[in-house]
């Protein structure tokens, strides 16, 4: 029998062939699992029986990292005699496996067995892979790879549809003296006179530049909106003339503050010219800044100015206030206005008056349908500039400014029909959003 924990065998096993075969097999197993991690001691230590009797020899112990390659040694002769009396013990000892004879070898082999088992598990077992949630980068990579292997077909280009045919050109009535604009933007019109005054350029220089821009854009404007005669009384030719005038103004007035002063001066001059010509029925009342004291009182005056632009053919119709959602019809000629067909929310109410008096800002909307400068404004906006021709917004702003109200506004273009292709944009409405507040007292 064997003592497996720190004990020694009483019988020396002399079967060297069996030990050599066991050693070779164990060395092959070591090389297979851990390779060069451990040094294999291929030499068996020979330990004398006298050195190993009744005690463990720690100096001569083997450092081989095998499972059971150490020789077992006998105790003294007295112990051998006791074991011989057992009878069958000799046969059991001779047929058993190799025993471990020293304590250090036992612990080393035990440690090696555990280490090799762990290494075999690490070498043979695949680590578990956690299925993580895909992020934006993974989704993008998957999309690009699929696109690369499946072929980058892309989206089919959607052609721009032809817009609705332009309506028949209106004939503009020249009621103001001087007129808003003439063919060469000379000093005989409001626009040419104010442009020369603000820019400091001579009227000849301005007219020369206007003719250059007009001749360059003539063909494009003619194809898009053909005019009947080359005169500013024609709606579409007036559109071309206003485009050339404002492109020249952008060249000679590079400063933004000066451009704002130029636009406001045109509104003031237009309002004065309408009063002097007697176009406005309430011209005497409009000549005084005390013609209205509240915003609600200014509504009839604003409507009269809009009727002037409508009656002269400069616009086809207009809407004061927010469009009524139940009925989107705009107010048209004077006949429709007399019948009360102006379908919109009130421009102002008593709450707006209270807000203005308390120092708050008030917003309002005014829409004009098919103004005579619509094509020029769209073209200049498409060229990347916000400095576009405008006569209606500046005149209304001048009206409120005379009453001590600080006015600023933005203009937008509205296509009344929804079109799925964003390139199909054919607006016929210009929307003005005014912001009103009391002028600060300095």
C-alpha positions in Angstrom: 0.0 0.0 0.0 1.0 3.6 -0.6 1.1 6.7 1.6 0.1 9.5 -0.8 0.5 12.5 1.4 4.1 13.0 2.5 4.8 9.3 3.2 7.3 6.8 1.8 6.8 3.4 0.3 8.3 0.5 2.2 9.1 -1.4 -0.9 11.5 -0.3 -3.6 10.2 -0.8 -7.1 12.9 -2.0 -9.4 11.0 -2.2 -12.7 13.1 0.3 -14.7 11.6 -0.6 -18.0 8.1 0.3 -16.8 9.5 3.6 -15.4 11.2 4.5 -18.7 8.1 4.0 -20.7 6.1 6.0 -18.3 8.6 8.8 -18.4 8.6 9.0 -22.3 4.8 9.2 -22.4 4.7 11.9 -19.8 7.4 13.9 -21.5 5.3 13.8 -24.7 2.3 15.0 -22.9 4.3 17.9 -21.4 5.6 19.0 -24.7 2.1 18.8 -26.2 0.3 21.0 -23.6 2.9 23.5 -22.4 5.7 23.2 -24.9 8.7 25.2 -23.9 7.1 26.7 -20.8 8.6 24.0 -18.6 12.0 22.3 -18.7 11.7 18.5 -18.7 14.3 16.7 -16.7 15.0 13.6 -18.7 17.5 12.2 -16.1 16.3 10.1 -13.2 17.8 10.8 -9.9 19.4 7.9 -8.2 19.0 8.0 -4.5 20.7 5.6 -2.2 18.6 3.6 0.2 20.7 4.6 3.1 20.1 8.3 2.5 16.4 7.8 2.3 15.9 5.7 5.4 13.5 7.1 8.1 13.7 10.6 6.7 13.2 12.6 3.5 16.1 13.8 1.5 15.4 17.4 0.5 18.7 18.1 -1.1 18.7 15.2 -3.6 15.0 15.5 -4.6 14.1 15.7 -8.2 12.8 18.9 -9.7 11.2 17.2 -12.7 7.6 18.6 -13.4 6.2 15.2 -14.4 3.2 13.4 -12.9 5.0 10.4 -11.3 8.5 9.9 -12.6 10.4 9.9 -9.3 11.8 6.7 -7.8 10.3 5.3 -4.6 12.7 4.2 -1.9 12.5 1.7 1.0 12.7 2.3 4.6 15.1 0.4 6.9 15.3 -3.4 7.0 13.0 -3.6 10.0 10.2 -2.1 8.1 10.8 -4.6 5.3 10.5 -7.5 7.6 7.2 -6.2 8.9 5.8 -5.8 5.4 6.9 -9.4 4.5 4.6 -10.8 7.1 1.7 -9.2 5.4 1.9 -11.8 2.7 0.1 -10.3 -0.3 1.6 -6.8 0.1 4.6 -7.7 -2.1 2.5 -8.6 -5.0 0.4 -5.5 -4.6 3.5 -3.3 -4.4 5.1 -4.8 -7.5 2.1 -4.3 -9.6 1.3 -0.8 -8.6 2.2 2.5 -10.3 5.2 4.6 -9.4 4.9 6.2 -6.0 6.2 9.6 -5.1 9.0 9.4 -2.6 9.6 12.9 -1.4 7.4 15.7 -0.3 8.7 18.4 -2.6 8.3 16.2 -5.6 4.8 15.4 -4.6 3.8 19.1 -4.3 5.6 20.0 -7.5 3.8 17.2 -9.4 0.5 18.2 -7.9 1.1 21.8 -8.8 2.1 20.8 -12.4 -1.0 18.6 -12.7 -3.3 21.5 -11.9 -1.3 24.0 -14.0 -1.3 21.6 -17.1 -5.1 21.0 -16.7 -5.7 24.7 -16.6 -3.5 25.3 -19.6 -5.2 22.6 -21.6 -8.6 24.2 -20.8 -7.3 27.6 -21.9 -5.7 26.2 -25.0 -8.7 24.2 -26.1 -11.7 26.2 -24.9 -12.8 29.1 -27.0 -13.7 32.3 -25.0 -17.3 33.3 -25.0 -18.0 36.3 -27.2 -20.7 38.7 -25.9 -23.1 39.9 -28.5 -23.0 43.7 -28.2 -25.5 46.2 -29.5 -24.5 47.7 -32.8 -23.6 51.4 -32.7 -23.7 54.1 -35.4 -20.3 53.2 -36.7 -21.3 49.5 -37.1 -24.5 50.4 -38.9 -22.6 52.8 -41.2 -19.9 50.2 -42.0 -22.6 47.6 -42.8 -24.4 50.1 -45.0 -21.2 51.0 -46.9 -20.2 47.3 -47.3 -23.7 46.4 -48.6 -23.6 49.3 -50.9 -20.2 48.4 -52.2 -21.0 44.7 -52.9 -24.5 45.3 -54.1 -23.6 48.2 -56.4 -24.0 51.9 -55.8 -27.0 52.4 -57.8 -28.0 55.7 -56.1 -31.3 57.4 -56.5 -32.7 58.3 -59.9 -32.4 62.0 -60.5 -35.7 63.8 -60.5 -36.0 66.4 -63.2 -37.4 69.8 -62.5 -40.9 70.1 -63.9 -42.0 73.0 -65.9 -43.9 75.6 -63.8 -47.3 76.8 -64.6 -47.6 79.1 -67.6 -47.1 82.8 -66.6 -50.3 84.8 -66.5 -50.9 87.6 -68.9 -48.8 90.6 -68.1 -50.6 93.4 -66.3 -50.4 97.0 -67.4 -49.1 99.2 -64.7 -50.6 102.7 -64.3 -48.1 105.5 -63.7 -49.9 107.6 -61.1 -47.0 108.8 -59.0 -44.8 111.8 -60.0 -42.0 111.0 -60.1 -42.6 107.4 -60.9 -41.2 104.5 -59.0 -38.8 103.4 -61.7 -38.0 104.1 -65.3 -36.1 102.1 -68.0 -32.6 103.3 -67.2 -33.1 104.1 -63.5 -32.3 107.8 -64.2 -32.6 110.7 -61.7 -36.2 111.3 -63.0 -37.5 108.4 -61.0 -37.7 107.7 -57.3 -35.3 104.7 -57.4 -32.6 106.4 -59.5 -32.7 109.6 -57.5 -32.4 107.9 -54.1 -29.7 105.5 -55.4 -27.5 108.4 -56.6 -28.0 110.3 -53.3 -27.2 107.3 -51.0 -24.3 105.9 -53.1 -22.7 109.3 -54.2 -22.5 108.0 -57.8 -23.6 110.1 -60.7 -26.8 109.3 -62.6 -24.9 108.5 -65.8 -22.8 105.9 -64.0 -25.8 104.3 -62.5 -27.8 104.3 -65.8 -24.8 102.7 -67.7 -24.6 99.9 -65.1 -28.3 99.3 -65.3 -28.3 98.9 -69.0 -25.4 96.4 -68.8 -27.3 94.2 -66.3 -30.6 94.6 -68.2 -29.1 93.5 -71.5 -27.4 90.5 -69.9 -30.6 89.2 -68.2 -33.0 90.1 -71.0 -33.1 86.7 -72.7 -33.7 84.8 -69.4 -36.5 87.0 -68.3 -38.1 87.0 -71.7 -38.2 83.2 -71.9 -39.6 82.9 -68.4 -42.1 85.7 -68.5 -42.5 87.2 -71.9 -43.6 90.9 -72.0 -45.8 92.5 -74.6 -43.8 95.8 -75.0 -40.5 97.0 -73.7 -41.8 99.6 -71.4 -42.0 99.9 -67.6 -45.8 100.0 -67.9 -45.5 96.2 -68.8 -45.5 94.1 -65.7 -42.7 91.7 -66.8 -40.5 94.4 -68.3 -40.8 96.4 -65.1 -39.6 93.2 -63.4 -36.5 93.1 -65.6 -35.8 96.8 -65.0 -36.0 96.4 -61.2 -33.6 93.5 -61.4 -31.0 95.6 -63.2 -31.5 98.5 -60.8 -31.0 96.4 -57.7 -28.0 94.6 -59.0 -26.5 98.0 -59.7 -27.5 99.2 -56.2 -25.7 96.2 -54.7 -22.5 97.2 -56.5 -22.5 100.9 -55.6 -23.8 100.4 -52.0 -21.7 97.6 -50.4 -22.5 98.7 -46.8 -25.5 96.9 -45.3 -26.6 99.9 -43.2 -26.5 102.1 -46.3 -28.6 99.5 -48.2 -31.2 99.6 -45.4 -31.2 103.4 -45.6 -31.7 103.2 -49.4 -34.7 100.8 -49.1 -36.4 102.9 -46.4 -35.8 106.1 -48.3 -37.7 104.6 -51.3 -40.7 103.9 -49.0 -40.8 107.4 -47.6 -40.5 108.9 -51.1 -43.2 106.7 -52.4 -45.6 107.6 -49.6 -44.9 111.4 -50.1 -45.4 111.1 -53.9 -48.8 109.4 -53.4 -49.9 112.1 -51.1 -48.7 114.8 -53.5 -50.5 113.1 -56.4 -53.7 112.8 -54.5 -53.8 109.1 -55.0 -54.7 108.5 -51.4 -58.2 109.7 -50.5 -57.1 110.4 -46.9 -54.0 112.2 -47.9 -54.4 115.1 -45.5 -54.9 112.7 -42.6 -51.8 110.7 -43.6 -49.7 113.8 -43.7 -49.8 114.0 -39.9 -48.0 111.6 -37.6 -51.0 111.8 -35.3 -53.3 110.3 -37.9 -53.6 107.2 -35.7 -52.6 106.6 -32.1 -53.1 102.8 -31.9 -52.3 99.9 -34.2 -56.0 99.1 -34.7 -56.6 102.6 -35.9 -53.9 102.2 -38.5 -55.7 99.3 -40.2 -57.8 101.5 -42.5 -54.8 103.6 -43.5 -52.7 100.5 -44.3 -55.6 99.1 -46.4 -55.8 102.3 -48.4 -52.1 102.1 -49.2 -52.5 98.5 -50.3 -55.5 99.5 -52.5 -53.3 102.0 -54.2 -50.8 99.3 -55.3 -53.7 97.0 -56.2 -55.5 99.6 -58.3 -52.4 100.6 -60.3 -51.7 96.9 -61.2 -48.5 96.6 -59.2 -50.0 93.6 -57.3 -52.9 91.4 -58.3 -54.3 91.1 -54.7 -53.3 91.2 -51.1 -54.1 89.8 -47.6 -54.0 91.8 -44.4 -53.3 89.6 -41.4 -53.0 85.8 -41.2 -54.8 83.9 -44.0 -58.1 82.4 -42.9 -57.6 78.6 -42.9 -61.2 77.9 -43.7 -61.2 79.9 -46.8 -57.8 80.8 -48.4 -59.2 83.4 -50.9 -57.3 86.6 -51.0 -58.8 90.1 -51.3 -58.8 91.3 -54.8 -60.1 94.4 -56.6 -62.0 97.2 -54.9 -65.2 95.6 -56.0 -64.5 92.5 -54.0 -63.4 94.6 -51.0 -66.7 96.5 -51.0 -68.5 93.2 -50.9 -66.5 92.2 -47.8 -64.6 89.3 -49.4 -61.3 90.0 -47.6 -60.9 86.6 -45.9 -58.2 86.9 -43.2 -57.7 87.2 -39.5 -57.7 90.8 -38.1 -54.4 92.6 -38.7 -54.4 93.9 -35.1 -56.7 93.8 -32.0 -56.9 95.5 -28.7 -54.4 93.1 -27.2 -51.8 94.2 -29.7 -52.5 97.8 -28.7 -51.9 97.0 -25.0 -48.7 95.1 -25.8 -47.3 98.0 -27.8 -48.0 100.5 -25.1 -46.4 98.2 -22.5 -43.2 98.1 -24.5 -43.6 94.7 -26.0 -43.1 93.9 -29.7 -46.0 93.1 -32.0 -45.9 90.9 -35.1 -48.2 91.0 -38.1 -48.4 89.5 -41.6 -49.2 91.1 -44.9 -49.2 89.0 -48.1 -49.1 90.3 -51.7 -50.0 88.1 -54.7 -47.9 88.4 -57.8 -46.1 91.7 -57.2 -44.5 93.2 -60.2 -41.0 92.6 -58.7 -41.6 88.9 -58.0 -39.3 87.5 -60.7 -36.5 89.9 -59.9 -36.7 89.1 -56.2 -36.6 85.4 -56.8 -33.6 85.7 -59.2 -31.5 87.8 -56.8 -32.4 85.5 -53.9 -31.3 82.5 -55.9 -28.0 84.3 -56.6 -27.4 84.3 -52.8 -28.4 87.9 -51.9 -31.1 89.2 -49.7 -31.0 92.7 -51.1 -33.9 92.5 -53.6 -36.3 95.0 -55.0 -39.3 96.0 -52.8 -41.8 98.8 -52.9 -44.7 97.6 -50.9 -43.0 96.6 -47.7 -40.9 99.8 -47.5 -44.0 102.0 -48.0 -46.0 100.3 -45.2 -42.9 100.5 -42.9 -42.6 104.3 -43.7 -46.3 104.7 -42.7 -45.9 103.2 -39.3 -42.5 104.9 -38.7 -44.2 108.3 -39.1 -46.4 107.4 -36.1 -43.4 106.8 -33.9 -43.2 103.1 -34.3 -40.0 101.2 -34.8 -40.4 98.8 -37.8 -38.4 95.9 -39.1 -39.6 93.2 -41.4 -38.6 90.0 -43.3 -40.0 88.8 -46.6 -40.7 85.2 -47.7 -41.9 83.6 -50.9 -44.8 81.1 -50.8 -45.8 78.4 -53.3 -49.6 77.8 -52.7 -49.3 74.2 -54.1 -47.5 71.3 -52.4 -45.0 69.6 -54.7 -43.1 66.5 -53.6 -39.9 67.5 -55.5 -38.3 70.4 -53.5 -36.8 71.7 -56.8 -40.3 72.4 -58.1 -40.8 75.7 -56.4 -43.1 78.2 -58.2 -44.2 80.8 -55.7 -46.6 83.6 -56.6 -46.9 85.1 -53.2 -44.6 87.4 -51.2 -45.2 87.3 -47.4 -44.1 90.2 -45.2 -43.6 89.7 -41.5 -43.4 93.0 -39.7 -42.1 93.5 -36.1 -43.4 96.6 -34.4 -42.3 98.3 -31.2 -42.2 101.7 -29.6 -39.3 103.8 -30.5 -36.9 104.3 -27.6 -36.7 107.8 -26.3 -33.2 109.2 -26.3 
